[in-house]
Amino acid sequence: MAVADRSILPDTVKAINYDIELFDLELGGAFSFQGIVKIQVNIKSSTKSITLNAHHLTIREAGISGQKPSHISYDEKSQRVTLVFPEELSATSDAMLSIRYAGTMNNSMAGFYRSKYKPIVTPAQSVPMDGEHHVMFSTQFESSDARRALPCFDEPNLKATFDVSIEIPKDQTALSNMPEKEVKQGKAGLKTVVFERTPVMSTYLLAWAFGDFEYVEGFTQRKYQGRQLPCRVYTTRGLKDQGRFALENCHRIVDYFSEIFNIDYPLPKMDLLAVHEFTHGAMENWGMVTYRTTAVLFDEKQSDAKYKNRVAYVVAHELAHQWFGNLVTMDWWSELWLNEGFATWVGWLAIDHLYPDHEVWSQFVTEAVQTAQNLDSLRASHPIEVPVRDALEVDQIFDAISYFKGSSVIRMLSGHLGVETFLEGVSAYLKEHAYGNATTKDLWAALSKASGKDVHVFMDPWIRKIGFPVLTVAEEPGQIGVRQSRFLQTGDVKSEEDKTLWWIPLGLKTDPKATGATTKALTIKEDTLRDIDETFYKLNSDQIGFYRTNYPPARLESLGKERHKLSVEDKIGLVADAATLAVAGQGTTAGFLVLVEKFQDEKNKAVWSQIISSLGNIRSIFADNETVANGLKAFTLRLVVPATEEIGWDFAPSEDFLTGQMRALLISTAGNAGHEKTIAEAKRRFEAYQKGDRSAVHPSLSLAIFQIVVREGGKPAYEAVLDEYINTTSIDGKETCLLALGKVQTTNLVKSFLEFQFSDKVALQDIHIGSVSLAANSKVRNDLWEYLKENWDTVNKKLSASSVVMDRYLKTCLSKFASHKVEKDVAAFFKDKDTKAYDRGLVQISDTVQANANYKERDEALVLEWLRAHEYL
């Protein structure tokens, strides 16, 4: 995207260093703060005005080169402030712009903000209250919210250094990107904490925090600048021991990345901070990463083991950014994928290195690849590298395309070049652009040099074009024809939408005993592969390629019969492709059911996860037809009950992580599909748990048991799990309860639950969690939509504080419908609303619901016929 097409600040003045003083923090009431920022600037050409970014700040006074501004104007829409001076400012490489200003420590999870929490031990005396809760304070500046905390040149390629000092109560702790430089005596009961100067970096990576913090500490094995690097996990008082697992991963991952990038971690410390209210999962501030509590804390006694997997991965993802994003930053937001796609892929690489028994690449295929393909199969998707004119538009592209398609394409490329060669190119890229900004072209150039291949030629369409291909296979004796075309979930791709020619690694495997597959790629619209062994072949070996494969029905059935010859990733891809192609009308539901029927004896958790996810989506779409719904429920039970009964309820001490996770998945599926024996056991265990036997519900089965009980137990069970939400001290326990409560079966309980979600009992960051479960609950999802319409003013007021939260909430609530009537109702409802913050999300909802409705209309009678013919009805 050309610079001329961007809405950016004038380039006459460039910041070199910011010296930030924060003081007179109002800990209560309006939660205001005062600040002084002294910005060392380079005035490149003479000017009478300086324009900076500022949002929700009041400029008290300003000055530069002996002049005070004669006029200060604010542009609220573009979040800019312009200082106009009486005399022209001469060009100089060293001037000092000083600004005194005031702002608010808001409750919107953006800028300099406060987080509410209930302390589990007595907090420090000075910790302020906000209503019934205590509060801590931290920052969230990505993408464009540093301007809420200080007037600044808030664009990713306007890098500078930063000095920070903050005045806080003596009994609290302050953190920032760099270590403490000194602590000065302040006014009564206060101290001023001064931090070392940061390296050159973007404004969105600046951070500070303060509160009633404590920490656990560890050290890297490798030495950095002659000493082992200190790594700490900070929490509010009473939670530090739950940070030990993240800490254990932190220092090992810093060492691992320093080695594979061949660049030592450049800062003198690495802090991880648990923040009680947080829009995303975490934020990679250089040297001081902030996290949602469930992404960094883990209680060995009370937490579901799946959160252990999450904590390890999110820690790795954010630490990857310390190099890829922080040391080298994308030039502009249109190349956000350079940060997020790479950090996602290399985060999984690190977890595979640390926990090879977790089989993370199969998890990657079920989660990252499928999530990306589901979004990218909509017309309302966007290219990985998406034009961004205004930085204020960027929040809507922190999505599955930037993260998961980006990382999937990197996995495909690294598979083609070889991981070692790929990392060699990455290291060269990081070294060449260290402390600066770079583009996709710069990365391709480094990878091309390392590999001797023209990466730009075959990767460009994957990055710059919308969508991805489906490979349609036609069989003839001894050969197969393959044809690429764009895949749309609606199944109605037009010729003008099907112009892209993708480079597609075919990954043809014909010998199941072989460790590799052919490296041939499809670079034209269609081709013929000859000398094929018709007894067995599989395209896209290990699902390395980012595409779907449409086999002839007989071949799909044959691969199902020969599934023992397939890798775990191959099985996942086969199942996911068959289900998605049925939705698009390029396959059939019957074909999918015939395929998965054979997986009754499957032993792998990731494969079961994909089967249950794909089957669950089909059941959701046909849920309004009671007869079909009953047939699919019977199909589900016949499929999962043998495996559920075999795996049982009890966890063996020597059991591996994936077996425990598979048990939870199977019990949840069987119970929620109405298996009487599973329901009875869940109720028995819950009753014992309620009577004080906490061992009756294993933490990793708490979600499955709570869901089954809420679904089956009416108001008493709902109130019991609601009480569990109020009283749990487990960090992830509240998420578990919200997900379980979404299994309610009556309109009255839906209303009660939604009123609870929008009360101050549920953190803003968590409101969507319960509604995700309600939306997936076909019995009550219409009640959810009716509630949103009837209470829109309340919902909008609560959620619009954060565009990220609003966009996420609507997409999770409304994408499960399969009705043209509902799609029209949604469009009509939002027609007269200001939807700028979530307009892209609304189009994606419309696309998804229409695809679901088309599928339902097309396949409903055929599914009914198949279920009857196979005695599921």
N, C-alpha and C positions, 0 to 999 in steps of 0.2 A: 504494500500500500504506500503510495507516494506521500511524502511529508506534507505536501500541499493539501492533501485530502483530510488531514487531521485537524481537529480543533485543539490547538496547543497554544501555550503562552508565547508572547513575543520573545525573540531570541537575543534581544539587546543586552540583557543582564543575566549573568550566570552565577549561581551560588558556589562558593568554594568551601565554606565552613559555616555551620550553624552553632551558636553558643546559646543554649536554652536554659532559662531559669524559671522554675515553677514554684510559686509560693502563695501564701494566704489561701490555702485550700480550705474551703468551707465543708467540713465533714458533717453534713446534715443539711436540713433546709433545702436551699436551691442547689447545693453541691457545686458552687461556682469555684473557679480558680483564677489566679492572676499569673501572667507570664511576661517575660521579657525575652525576646530573641534578637541576638546580634548576628547579622548575616554578613560574613565577609564575601563581597561580590566582585566580579569582573564585569565592568561596564564596557561592552565591546564597541559601542558607538554612542555618541552623545544623544541624550534623550531628556525630555522634561517629565517623563512619567515612568513608574515601575509598576508592573502588574504581577501579582502573586495569586496563589490560590488561598482562599480562606472560606470557611463554612461554619456558621453558627458561632463566629467570633466577633468581638467588638474591639476595634482598634482604638486605644486610648490616646496614644501619641506615637509619632514616628519622626525619624530624622536621618539624614545622610549628608556628609560633606558640609556640615554647618547649616544645612537647610531643613526646615520643617515643611511638610506638605501644605499647600494652599487649599487643597481639596482632596477629600477621600471619597471614592464612590464604590459601591458594592453592586455586583451583578449576581443576585441570588441564584438565577437559573444556571449560570456557568460556574458558580462557586468561585468567583474571583473578586479581588479587591485591587483597585488602582489608586496609587498615590501620585498625585500631580504636584510638581514642585514649581515655585515661582521662577527659578532660574534653571537654565539648561545644565544638566549634569554632564561633565566632560568624560570622555572615554578614559578609563584607567583600569589597570589590572588588579587594583587593591583599594576598594572602598568599603566602608562599614555602614550597613543599613541597620538601624536600631528601631525596634517596634515594641511598644508596651501594649498589652492586649488582655482581654478577659474572655473566659470560656466557661463551659459547663462539663462536669464529669457526668455524662448523660447515662441513661439506662437503655440505650438502643444497640448495644453491642458493637458500636463503631466509634472510631476516634478514641478519646480518653474517656473511659466509661467505668461504671460501677457494676459489680455483680453481687446479687443477694445470695445468702446461704444461711443455713442453720448450723451453728457450730456444735461439734460433738463433745467438746470440752470447754471449760470456761475461757473465753477469749481475753486478750489484752484489754486493759481498762479503756483505752482510747478508741477502740474499734467502734465506728459509728453504726447507727441503726437506720434502716430505711423501712418504715412500717414495723412489721414483726420480725424482720430479718436483719442480721448483721451484713456488712458489705466489705468487699475487697475492691481494689482498683487496678485496672490494667489498660492496655491499648490494643487496638486492632486497626491498622492503617491500610492494609491491602483491601481493595485496590486503590481507592482515592480518598482516604479518610485521615491522612496525616494533617490535612488542612483543617480538620475539626479541632486539632490540638495546638497548632501553631501556624501562623502565616508562612507559607513556604512555596517553593517551586516544585509542585507535587506531580512530577512526571517521571517515569522509570529511567529515562536516559539523562536526567538532570542530577547526576550523582554528586555527592559532597561528603565531607566528614561532619561529625556531630559531637558536641560537648553537651552533656546533660547534667543539671543539678536540680534536686527536688527537696522541698521542705516538708517534713512529715513528723508525726508524733514520735517521741523518743522510743516508745515501746513497740514500734512497728518496723518492718524491714522493707527497704526499697531495692529494686533490681532494675538493670538496664542491659543493653547489649554488651557493655564492657564491665570489667570489675570496678569496685569502689576505688576512687583515687584518694579521697579523704572524707571525713565527717566533721562538719563544723557545728559548733554550739549555736542554736537558734534562739528564737523567742521562748518564753516560758513553756516548758514541756515539749519543745520542738527541736529538731536537728535538721541540718541541710546535708544531704548526701550528694557528693560530687563524684562523677564517674569519669574514667579515662576516655580519651578521644577515640571514636570509632575509626575503622578504615573507610575509604571512599565507598559509598553505597547509596542505593536509592532511598528516597524518603519513605516508601511503603515498608521498608525493613527496620526502620527506627522503632524502638519500643522502650517502655518503662512500666513498672508496676510497683504497688506497695500494699501492704496489708499485714495481718497477723500471721506471718509465714514461719515455717520451720522446714528443715530439709534433711535428706539423706545424701551421702556423698560417696563417690567412688572415683577411681583414676584409670586412665588408659594404660594399657601395657606398653605401648610405644611411647617414645619420648618426643616432645615437641619443643623446639628451641631449648633443648637440654633438660627438660623436666616432663614428668608425667602430667597429662592434662586433667585438671579437676572437672568432673561431671557431677552435677547436682540435680535432684528433683525437689522442687519447692511445692509445698501445699499449705493451705490454711491449717492452723494448729489442730493436732489430733489425727491427721491423715497421712503423715509422712511415711509410715511403714507400708502403706499401700502403693508407694512410689518405688519400692525396691525392685520390682520386676522390670519396670521401665529403665531404671538406673543400670541394671545388669545388662540390658540391651544397648543402652546409650554408649557406654565406653567401648564396647566391642564393635559397634557399628562405626563409630568415629575412626577407629583403627582400620577397619575393613575398607571404608571409602578412601581414606588417606592412601592405602596401598593400591587399590584398583584404579584410582584416578592418577596415581603417582604425583600427588600434590598434598603436602601436609595441611591438615586443618589449620587455618591461619590465625584464629583468635586465641586469647589466653585462657578461655574457659567456655564451658558449655552448660547452660542452665535450661532446665525444663520446668515449666510452671503450670500447675493445674488451676484452671480458671472456671469458676462455678457457672457462669453464663457465657455461651460462646456460639456464634452463628454456624461455623463449620466444624471440622474435626480438630484442626490445629492450624497454627500460623508460624511460618519458618523464620521469624525475626532473627537476624544474625546474632548468634551467641546467647539468645534468650527466647527459646521457642515456647509459645503458649498453646495450651491444649484444653479442649473439652475434658471434663473430669474422667468420663468413661473411655477416653482415648489414651490416658496416661496412668490411671490408678487401677490397681488390681488387688483384691482381697483374697488371699489364698484359701481362706475358710469359707467366705460367703459368695464369691463371684462365680458366675457361669464361666466355664473354661473358654468359651468362644471369645470372651473379652481379652483373654491372654493373647490370642492370635491377633486381635485387633490392635492392642497396645503395641505389640512388637512391630507390626507393619507400620502403624502411624508414626511411631518413633523413627523408623528407618526412612520413611517418606520425607519427613521434615528435615532429618539430618542430611539426606541427599541434596536438599535445596541449599545447604550451606555452601556447596560448590556450584550446583546447577540452578542458578536463580539468584544467588547472593553474590558469589565471587564473579560470575558472569551472568548478566541479566538480559532478558529479551529487550530489544530496542524499543518496542512499543507493544501495547496490549493485544494487537492482532496476532502476535506470536506467543501468546500466553502458553500455548501447548509446549513450547520449548522448556518452560519451567515445569509444568504439571505432568505432561506426558512422560518426560524423562524420569522425574522423581517417582512417578508411579511404577514404572518398569524396574528401575534400579532398587526401589524399595522392596519389591518382590524378590529381586535377585539377592539382596542382603538376607532376607528371611529364609530363602532357600539355602543359603550358605550356613546360617545359624541353626536352622531346624529342618534338616533334610527329610526327617520322618513326617513332616506336616504336608508333604506333597503339594507345595504351594502353587505350582504351575497348573495343576488340575483345578485348584480353587480359582486361579486367575481366569481360566477359560469359562468356568461357570459364572463368575461374577463380573470381571472387567470386560471380557470379550462380549458376552451376551448382553450386558447392560448397554454397551456402546452400540452393538448392532441393532438392538431394539429401538434406540433413539435415532440412529442413522438410517433406519428404514422408513422414516417419515419424510414427507416432502418438506416439513418445517425444520428439518435438521439444518446443519451449517457445515461448511468445510472446517477441517482442523485449524487451518490458518484463516481466520475470519476477519474481514475488514471491520475495524473499529474506528469510527470517526472521532467519537468523544469518549474519553475515559469513563464518563458516568454511565455509559451503556454496557460496560464490561461485566458487571456482576452476573448477567444472564448467561455468559459463556463459561462460567466456572461450572462446567457440566460434564456429562459422560463423554462428550466428544473430546474436549480438551484433555481430560484425565485418561479415560479408558480407551477411546479410539487412538488417541495419541500414543499411549503406552502399548497398545496392541500392534500398531504399525511399527513402533520401535522394536518390539519382540520379533516381528516378521523380518525386519531389516537385519537385526543382530543374528537371527537364525540363518539368514542368507550369507552374511559376511563372515560369520563366526564370532562368538562373544568376545574372544581375546582381541581380534582385529578391531571390532567395533569399539571396545573400551580404549584401545590404543588411539583411535581417532578422536574419541571423546576427550582423552587426556590432552592431546595436542590442541584441540579446540579451547579447552579451559585455560591452558597455559598462554595461548596466543591472545586471548581476550580477557585475561584476569583483570579485575577491578574496572571492567568496562562493560559495554553492551554489545550484543551480537544478534544476528538474524539466522533464519533457517538456512539461507544460502551459505553462511559461514560454517554451520555444522556440516552440511553436505560436502563442502570443500575439504574439510579436515578428514571426513570419513572416506571420501574419494581418494585422497592422498594415501591414507593408511591401507586401503584395500586394493588400490589399482583399478577400481571400477568407477564408472560415472554414476554415482549415487543419485545425483540430481535428476537424470533422465528418467529413471524408473520409479523414483519416489515422489516426484512433483505432483502427479495426479492424485496420489493418496493424500497429500497435504492440502492442495489448493482446490480440489473439486469436492462437491457435496456427494455423499452417498458411498456405496460400496457394491461389489458385484455378487450375483449368484452365478454359479457355474452349472449349466445344464448339460447332463450327460446323455448321449444317445449311443446305444450298443449295436454293434454289428459283429459277425464272427471274427475273432482275433483282433478286433480294434474297437476303439471308442472315439466318438466325436465329442468335443467339449466346446461350449459356446458361452461367452460372457455377456451379461447384460446387467443393467442397474437393478437392484432389488428394492422394491417398495412393499411395505406391509399391506397396502391397499391393493396390490396386485395389478395396478392399472398404469404401469409406466408408459409414458408417451414417447414417440420417436425422438422428439426434441429434448427429452430428458435423458436420453440414452446414448449420448455422444461420447462419453468418456471411455478411453481405452486404458484399462489398468494393467500394470505389470503384475501378473498373478503367479506366484510360485506354486506349481502343481502338486509337489510333494506326493508323487504317485508311489504307493507301496504295493508291491505284488507278492512279496515273500514275507509272511508274518514273522519269520525268524530273523529277518535281516534287521540290522540296527539303523540303517539309513533309508533314504528314499531318493528317487530321482530328483536332480536339481533343475530339471527343465522348467521353464516358465512360459506361460501363455502371454504373448505380447500383441496378438492380433485378435480380431473379434471371435474367430472360431478356428479350430485346428483338429487334426486327427492324430490320435496316438495309436501306433501300430504295434503288432507283436505283443498284445496284452493277454496274459493268462486269465481266461474267463472264470476259472474256478474261484479266484479270489483277487480282488484289487480294492484299494482304498485311496481316494484323493485327499489332499490336504492332511498329510500325515502329522499327527499330534496337534492338529488345529493351529499350526504356525501361521498360516495365511488368514488374512482378515476377509473372509468371504464365506458364503453358504454354498453347499453343493446339493443339487437336485438330481438324485439318481432315479432311474426307472423303478417302478414299484417292485418288480421282482428282485432287483438288485438290493433295494432297501431291506426287503424281507430276508434275503440271503445273508446280508451283513449282520442282521439281527441274530440269525441262527449261528453265525460264525463269530459272535461277539468276543469269545474267548481269545481270538486272534488279534483283537484290537487293544491299543493302549487305552489308558483311562481317559486321556484327552480326546482320543478318537471316538470313544463311546459317548462322551458328553456332546461332542460336535454332531454326531449322528442323530442323537435324540433331539437336541435343540433345533437343528436344521429341519428335521421332519415336522416338528410342531409348528415352527414359524412358517414354513412353506405351506402348510395346511391353512393357516390363517390368511395367507396371501392368495390362496386359490391355485397355487402351483404344485400343491400336493393335496393329500386328503387326510381328514381326521382318522378315517379307517386305517390308512397306511401307518399313521403314527401309533394308533392303538395296537395294531398287529405287531409293530416293532417292539414297543415297551412291554407288551404282554410276556415277552420272553425273558425279561430281566428280573423275574421273581427271585432268582438265586444270586443276584448281584451282591458283592461284598464290599464295594467301595463307597465311601461316604459322598464323595463329589459326584459320582454318577447318580446315586440316589437323589442327591440335591437337585440335579438337573431334571431328572424324571419327574420328581414331585413338583418342581417349579413349573415345568411345561404342562403337566397334567392339571395342576391347580389353575393355570391361566385358562385352559380349555373348560374346566368345570365352572369357572367364574363367568365365562362368556355365555354358557348355556344354562346358567343357574335359574333363569326365569321360566324355563320349561321344566315343570316338575318331573315329568316322566323321564326326560333325558338326564336331568340332574340326578335322579335316583339310580339310573343305569350307570352313570359315570361314578357315582359313589360306590356302587357294588363293584365296579371295575377296580377302583382304587383299593378297596378292602381286599379283594382277591389278590391283588398285586403285592400289597405291603404287609398283610397280617402274618404270613409265614416268617418273613425276616424280622418282624417286630417281636414275635413270640420266641424266635431263636435267640435274639440278642438280649432279651430280658430287661429287668429294671435295675439290676445291681452292678455297681462299678467295681471291677477287680483292682486291687492295689497296683498290679503291674500293667494295667491296661493302657494302650496308647491313646493319644489325644483324639485321633480320628474315629476310633471305635466309640468313645464317649459321645462325640458329636453326632455320630450316626444313630446312636440309641435315642438321643433327644429328638432327632428329626423323625424317626420312624414312629415313636410313641405319639408325638404331636399329630402326625398325619393320620394314624389309625384312630386315635381318640376323637379328633375333630371330624373324621368321616363316620363316626358313630359306632365304632367297635365296642361292644358292650363290656367285654372283659377288660379292655384298656381303660374304659371310662370308670368301671367299678374300682379298679386299682388306684386310679388317680384320685378318686373321691376318698378312698380309704386313707391314702397317704396324706391328703390335704387335711382331713379331719384330725389325724394324729398330730400333724404339724400345728394345727390351731390349738390343740390341747397341750402344747409345750414340747412335743418331741421334734426338735428342729432337724434331727437326722432323718426324719421320714421323707423329707423332700431334698434330694441332692441338688446343690446349686445349679448344676447343668440341666436338671429336669424341671426347674422351677417354672420356666416359661410354659413348657408343655403341660404341666399339671395345672397351673393357674388358668391357662386358656381353656382346657377341657372342663374344669370346674365352673368357670364363668359361663361357658356355653351351655352347660347342662343344669346349672344350679339356681338360675333365676336371681331374684333380688338379694337373698341371703348371701349367695356366693359373691355377687357383685360387691356387696358392702364389705365382705370379709377381705377381698383383694384390695378394695379401696383403702381399707384400714391398714393393710400391709404397706401400701404406697406411702401413707402418712408416716408410718412408724419405722420403716426400714432404715438401717444405717449403712446398707450396702450401696456403694456408688452406682452400680449398674442395676440395683434392685428396682429403682424407680422406673427405669426404661422397661424392665420386664413387666412390671405391673401395668403400665400404660398399654403395652402391646396386648396383654391378657384381657384387660377390660374392654378392648374393642371387640371381643367375642360375644357381647351381649346380644340378646335375641328379640328384644321388644323396643317399640318406639319410645316408651317412657324412660327406659334405662339409657337409651341413646341420648335423649335430651338431658337426662341427669349427668351423664358422663361428659357431654360437650360443655355443659355449664361448668362442670368441675375443671375441664381443660382450660377454659377461658377465665378461670378465677386466678387469684394470686398464688394458689397452691401449686400451680404448674409453671415452671420457668418458661419464658418465651422461646428459648432454644428447643424445648421439648414438646411444644403444643402439637406439632405435626405427628408425633410418634403414635399417640392414641388414634388419631384420625387415619393414619396409614392402615391400622388394623380394622377400623370401621369400614373403610373403603374396600378392603379385601373381603369383607363380610357381606356376602350377597343378600343375606336376609334383611340387612338394615342400611345398605349404602344409599338407598333413596331417602331414608330419614336424615342421613348426614347432609345431603344436598338441600333438602327442604329447610333444615336448620340454618345452613349457611345463608340461604336466601332471606329467610325471615329475620335473621339476626346480623345482617351484613354490616350495619353500622358498628356494632360491637366488635365483630370479627376484624373489620377493616381498621378500626382504631387500634386494636391490639397488635395486629400483624404488620401494619404499614410502617411501623417504626424501623423495620429492616426489610428492604426489598428482597434480600436473599431468603428470609423466612417466609415472606408472602408468596414468592414464586414457588418455593419448595412445597408449601402447604397446599396450594391449589393443584399442582401437578399430582401430588400424592392422593388427594381427595377425589379427583374427578376423572382420572385416566382409566378407571376400571369398568366404566359403563360400556354397554354394548347395544345402544339404542339411538337411532337417528333422532327420535323425539327429544331425548335428553340432550343430545349434541346441539340441537336447535335451541333448546331452552337455555343452555349455558351461554350460547352466543348472544341470545336476546337479552339475558340478564346483564351481561357485561358491556352491552353495546353503548350505553350512555355513561359508563364509568371511566375514570382516568386509569388506564391500564398500562401506562408507559413502563412501569417497573416490572411487569410480568406479561407483556404482550406476546413475546416469543413463546412463553409457556402455554398461553391460551391456544395458540395455533397448534402446538404439539398435542394438547389435550384433544382438540377437535379432530386432528388426523387419526389419533389412536382410537377414539371412540367410533369414528366412522369405519375404520378398518375392522374393529370388533363387530360392529353391527352388520357390515357386509358379509363377514364370515359366518355369523350366526344365521343370517337369512339363507345363505348359499348351502350350508352344510347340515343344518338342523335335521331335516328329514332323513338325510343319508346316515347321520350318526345314530338316529333312532332305529333305523333299519338294521344297522350293524350290531347295535347292542342287543336287539331282539334275536337276531340270527345267532349270536354267540352266547345266548342265555344269561345275559346280565339283567334282563327284565323278564 
